[in-house]
Amino acid sequence: MSGGTFAIDFRSLRVFRAGLGAFLLLDLFFRFKDFTSLHTDSGVLPARLLDHGISLFLLSDTHLWAVTLFAAMAACGVLLILDVRPRLVSILAFVLALSLRNRNPFMSYSGDDLFRLALLWSAFLPSGPRVLGEKNFVNPAALAVFVQVFALYFCAGMHKELDAWWEDGRATFLALNSVTYARPQAAFLLGYPTLLTYASGAVLVLERLGWLLFFSPWRHAEFRILGCFVLAAMHLSFGFLMRLELFPLIDSTLLVLLLPSEFWDRLGVRAAFTPVPAPTADRYLAPVALALVTVVAAINISHLPQFDRRLWRPLRQFTAYTGLNQAWSMFTPIDQVTNAYHRLIATSPDGRKVDLLNERELTQFPTRPVNAQGEQRGFRWTRYLDAIVFHEQERYRQRLLEFFCKDRPGWRAEWFYFSEQTIAVPGVRPLQDSAVILSRICD
């Protein structure tokens, strides 16, 4: 392969940045329907309730300022798609994405972390070739990308327990039983437990060892292409069967960056780029990139269950403030699946009951949601409710009821939390536990 083991093709880089821009626009589109309730001071989390965090959103509590920052993020997305000043735009988008995360950290998820990291590495990668006809490049930022991909897959695999993912292979079955995350089409596969057992083992092998395909000394380009497509197919299958928001998309976008020059050559895509002079700052950015990738490696190691996490507390605090924090421990542990969902029920003075999450009048209660994601206002709302339901600070739960009590004087608002455990019978989920978390008379 031309360029070496850690070479990145400029065509892959161009598609990667366009993918980041598309991801940013899609994320803003999905967030916008809950713009006021989840991102502003008049919503469920006013800035005064936040303990810490650096965020441009906290410079002003007005709606106009929040709208302005959303518009700035959208502009960054468009500029990334158009490949206009991609390094500068990437770092601006990184700062804005970190600010958005810190404005409401309770609804953040792994897809947000990976997107933010992808923006950071994009800011260190070159804008284009230095000389006419140059196809690929190798620099410390390219090395950082490979380390990031390695950390993502290897650490996700190391977090998975062998008994659930390999020995009895029940992990996939349990995951597809999740009321919170499984899509309707996942029910079809529950009737094939043997297939799901093999699928659990395949996921474990791909995550722990699949990254080796990028470093094969024999037929390097072919194995690197195979690695990109196999891992992308795994993520897309996750997204088809489970509600994971945009996580499969950002994973696949990062893998596009690793497609070698041979892939584009065989497709007949020409590397017709105008040479870009190397900025003077590049000589200083190289050691910064190496320092950051060292931090990334260390923070991933610190989250592995094999290490004493208490020794790494200062590092975690640093990465939390700088946006480098990451822990790829999705669906672990998975000894059993506890499905959890929420009901915010308001009782009117005349006895009517309304589910405040979807503004639907109830004829009986309690009831399990037909669509746990849809009836809880979607993925972000589920993340937020799960994060604060047992939070040590009562003020977050009180504010939630205050928010839903608006314009309902004399009503009683009650927050019910339900949990149930999946058992080894497809389609059967007996209710195990329920608890009334909070009740409030609306003023």
N, C-alpha and C positions, 0 to 999 in steps of 0.2 A: 504493500500500500504506500502510495506516495505521501510524504510528509511525516511519517512516523506513527507510532502507537497512539500518541495523544494529539494528533492533528485534527483540526476542525475545518471543514470546508466552508467557504464563504457563502455558498448557496444554501447550505444547511443553516448557517447563521441568519441569513436573510429570512428564511421561512420561520425559523425559531422566533425571531423578533416580531414578525407579523402575527404569529400565534399568540405571543404575549399580549399584543395589542387587542386581538380578538377576544382573548380571555378577559382582559380588563373591561372591555365594553359589555360582555355578557354578564360578568359579575355585577357591574353597576346596574344593568337592566333588571337582574333578579332582586337586587337590594332595593331598588327604587320604590317598589310597591310598599315597602315597610320603612321608607325613608324617615318619616316623622317619628314613628313609634320606636325605632331602634337606633337612630343616629342623631337625634336632636335633644335639646334640653326639655322639650315638652313631651318627650316620650317616656319610656320605662326606666331610663337610666340618665338622669341629669348629671352634669359634670361634677356637681358638688358631692355626689356619692362615690366618685372614683377615688381610690386610695393613692394611686401613683400612675405613672405613664407619661410619656412625652408624645404629644399629639398636636398637630396644627389645628385640629378641630376644637381644641380647648382654648384657643386664643380669643374666641368670641362665642357667646351663647345664642346668637341670632340665627334664624333660619337662612337668611341671605348668605351668611358666611359658610354654612354647611353646603348650601347649593353651589356656591362658588367653588369650593373644594371638589365637589362631585364633578362639576363642569371641567375643572382643571385635570382631573383624572381621566375623564372622557377624552379631552384633547390629547393627553399623553397616549391613550390607546390609539387614536387616529394617526398620530405622528409615528408611532412604532410600526403600524401597518404600512405607512408610506415610506418608512426608513429615512425619516428626516431627523438629523442630529441624534442618532439612536443612543449614543452613550449618555449624553446629557439628559435626554428624555427618560432613559432607563433609571438614572439615579433620582430624578424628580419623581418618577412613578413609584420608586422604592420608598422614598420619604412619605409620599402620600398614602401608600398602602400600609406602611407602619403606623401612620397617624390614624388611619381608619380602623386598624386593628385595635389600637389603644383607646379609641373612642368608646368601643364596646367590646372588651376582650372576652366576655362570657359567651359570645356567639361565634368566636373564631374556631377554625378547624384546620386539619393538616393541609388541606388544599390552599388555604391562605398562606401558610408558612412556606410551602414549596413555591408558590407564585412569587412571594416576596424575595426568596433566595434566588430564583431565576432572574428576577429584575436586577438584583445586585451583581450577579455574574455577568449579565448582559452589559452592565455599565463598565466592566473591566475588559470585556472582549473588544477587539478593534472594530472600527466603523466599516472598514473595507480593506482591500488589498493595498499594499504599499507600492507595488510595481505592476505594470500592465501584464496580464496573463497569469498572475499568481492565483492559485486555486484554494490553497489552504494555509494554515498557520499553526504554529505551536508556541505558546507562551505560558507564563504562570497561571493566567486566568483559564486557559484551556485545561491545564492540569487540575485546577480547582473544580471545573465542571465534572471531570471524571471522578474525582474524589467525592463530590456531592452525589453523583449517581450511585457510586459504590456504597456510600453511607446510607442512602435511601433504601436500597434493596437488602444489603447485608444486615443492617440493623433491624429492619422490619422482619427479616427471617429469624434473626437471633432472639427476638422478643417472643416468637411463637414457641409454645411448649410442644415437645416431641410427642407426648401422649395423645394430645387432641388433634395434631396436624399430621402425624405419621403413624403412630402405633395403632390407634383405632380409627383415625380419620374422621372423627365426628364433627370437626370444626366447621366445615362448609355446610353440613346439614343444620347445625345450630345457627349459623349466620343467616341462612336463607329462611329460617323460622322467625327471624326478628320482625315483630310488628312495626317497629320504628323504622327499619331500614330496608327490608325486603320489598321488592316490587311485585305486583300481582303475577307476572310471568314466572317468578321464582317458584311458585307453588307447583308447577308442572314437574320440576326437577326433584322435588321432595319425594316423588314416587319411585325414584331410582337411587336408593341409598348406596348401592355398590359404586355407581358412577361418582357420587359425591365423595365417597371415601378416596377414590383415586384422585379426584380434583383437589382434595385437601393436601395430599402428598405432592401433587404437581406444583401447587402454589408454594409450599415450603421449599422444594428443590429450586424453583425458579428464583425465589427471593434470596436464598442463601448462596446459590451457585450461578445463577443466570448472568451475573455481571462478568463472569469469566469469559463469556463469549466476546466481550469487547477487547480482550487482550490475547486472543489466540495467536501463537507464533506461526501457525500454518493457515493459509488462505484467510488472512486477517480480514480483508474487506468483506468476504462472504459471511464470515461468522459475526462480524459487527452488524451487518445488515440484518442477519437472522436474529441477533439479540434485540435490536430495535423493534422488529416486527412482532416477535414472540411476546416481549414484555408489554408492548402497546396493546396487543390482542388480549392479554391478561387483564389490563386495566379497563379496556372497553367492555369486556365481559362482566367485570365487576359493576361498571356503570349501567349495563343493560339489566342486571339482576337486582341491583340494590340502589337505593337513593343515597348517593354520595355527593350530591351537588355537582361541582365542576372538577372534582379531584381527578377523575380519569382523563379529562381534557388537558390539564396542566401537566400531568405525568407524561402523556403522549407528546406534548409540545417539547418537553425537555429531551425526550428520546430522539426527536427529529434533529436536534442539534448534533447528535452523534452519528448521523448518517454520513458515510465516507464519500470521497470524491467519486469513487467508482460507481456508486449508486446513481448520481446525477449524470455521469458520463454515459452510462448505459441507457438512461432515459432520453438522452440527447439534449439535456438542459445546458445551455452554454453559460460559461462563467464570464459574462460580459459586464465587468464592473469598472467604474472609473477609479483609478488609483487615488488613495487618500493619504496625504502626508502624515507621518507619525507625529502626534503632538509631543511637545517637549516634556509634558507631565508623565508620559509613559514610563520613563526611567524610574520615576518615583512610585508609580502605581504597581509595578511588578512586585516589589517587596511587601507592599500592603496586601496584595492578593495572596501571597504566600502566607502572610500572618493570619489573614482571615480564614484561609482554608485549614490552617493548623487549629484554629479555634473551632471550626466546624467539625473536624475530626474528633477533637477532644470532647465537645458537647455531646456528640453521638455516642462516644464511648461511655460518657458519664451516665447516660440513660439506660445502658444495658443492664439487665438484672444481675449479671455476674460481677458488677462493681459496687463498691460502697458509695452510695449517692451523696452521703453527707460530706464527703471530702471535696465535692465539686460545687458546693453551694455558691461561692463567690463567682465562679464561672457562669453558672446559670443566671445569676442576677445580671451579670454583664450582658449576656446574650439576650436576655429578655428586654433590656433597654435598647439594644442596638438592632434588634430584629433578626438576629442570627439564631434565635432559639428554635429547636426542632427536636421532635421525638417521634419516631416512626413505629408506634406500638399499636396500630389499629387492630381492633378485634382481638386484643390480648389483655388479660387471660380470657379464655373462652371455654372454661369448664362447663358452664351453663350460660344460657342467654336469659337475662332478666329484662323483659320488655317493660318499659316504663312509658306512661303517657299521662297527660294532664287534662284536667277539666277545670275551667274557670266558670262557675255557675253563679248567676245572679238570680235572686228570688225577688220578684216584684211585691209591692205591698198587697196586691190581690192574689198572690200565690203562684203566679206564672214563673216558670224557670226558663232561663235563656243561657245557652253556652256562649260566653263572651268571646271566645277565641274565633268562632266562626259566625257569630250573630245568628244563631239558629235556636228556635224555641224547642224545648224538649218535652216530650210526652211521658217519658219515663227516665228514671235515673237511679243508680248509675248504669251506664251503657259503655261498651267497648267501642272505640271509633271504627268505622268501616275503613277509613283511610287516615291512619294516625298522623301522617305528614300533612295531608291536606286539611284535616280538621284542627290541627294545631298551628295553622298558618304557615306551614312549610318548614324547610330544613333549618333555617336560621333561628326561628322561634323555638324549635325543639331543642337546639343547642343551648339557647339562652335559658329556657325553663329548667332544663336538666342541670345547668351550672349553678343556679341560685336556689334550687328547691331545698337543698340541705346546706347552703352556705352558712358559715359562722356568723355573718352579718345579717341581722334581721331586717335592716333598712331596705335591702334590695327587694325582699318579698312585700314589705309594706308599700313600697313605691309602686310595685306591680299592681296591687289592688287599687291604689289611689288612681293610677292611670285608667283602669277600667271602670272606676266609679264615676268618672266624669259624666255629667249630664244625667245621672241616675239617682237623684236624692230620694232617700227613703228605701232604697233597695238594699238587700244583703248580698254581698259578694263573697263567695267561698271558693277557695283553691283546693281542689282535690288532686292528690297524686296517687296513681295506681301502679302497682308492679305485679308482674306475673312471670313465672318461670316456664321455659320451654321443656317439655318432657319428650321422651323418645318415641312419640307416636305422631306421625305427620298430621298437621292440621289441628291438633288438640293443644289448647293453651289454657289450662285451668287458672282461674284467678286465685292468687296466693295471698295477696296482701293489699290493703288499701289504707290510706291515711288521710285525714283532713289536716291540711297544713296550716291554713289560716282562714280567718273569717273577719269580715268588716262590714259595718253599717255605713252605707254611702251618705256623706254629708250633703 
